[in-house]
Amino acid sequence: MIRRLAGAALALIALWLLWQGVSAVQLIVSRGSPLDDALLQPPTSLWRIVAAGLAVIGGLLAALNIKGGGWFAVPGAILFAALPGAMAAMGTDSSLWMDEVISGGAMVVLAGALAFVKRS
């Protein structure tokens, strides 16, 4: 039961973060930039979407008690937790990546629960 709750919580957090990433890319594209610029200038947009997508898939698989959920959730959570470090290294203001620190930490804790709690 703990594993299913952790998976559901991880999926919800990651889904929210995925939506934020996709909506930011949509906003940039609607202002006239090409999609590849929106995703790769800087590459943190693509990084965020991929990491959150992996975490959503893993969280949903774990919530549904399907084998392999942790294999998607753990890399997604680790990639998302590393995102603020990449943003800080690029010189981004801390007000833009502090939310990612908190969200990434929560995702790592939940993914850790998926990795270390036995499936029932």
C-alpha positions, 0 to 999 in steps of 0.5 A: 500500500505504501508503494502504491501511495508513493507511486501516486504521489510521485505521478501527481507531482511529476505530472504537475511539473511536466505540465509546467514544462510543456506550457512554458514551451508552448508559450515560447513557441506561441511567441514565434520561436521554433520548437527546437529553440524552445526545447534546446535554448537552454536545454533545461526545457527538454531536460525537465520534460523528459525527467518529469515524463519518466517520473510520471510513467514510473509513478503510474506503473507503481500506483497500478502495482505493475512491475518496472515502475521503479525503473522509470521513476528513479532515473526520472527523479534523479534527472529532475533533482539534477536540473536545478544544479544545471540551471545554477551552473548556467547562471540562472537566478535562484528564484527560477530554480528553487522550486525545482530543488524542493520538487526534485527532493520530494521526487527522489524521496518518493522514488526511493520508496518505490525502489526500496519498499517491496511490492505487495 
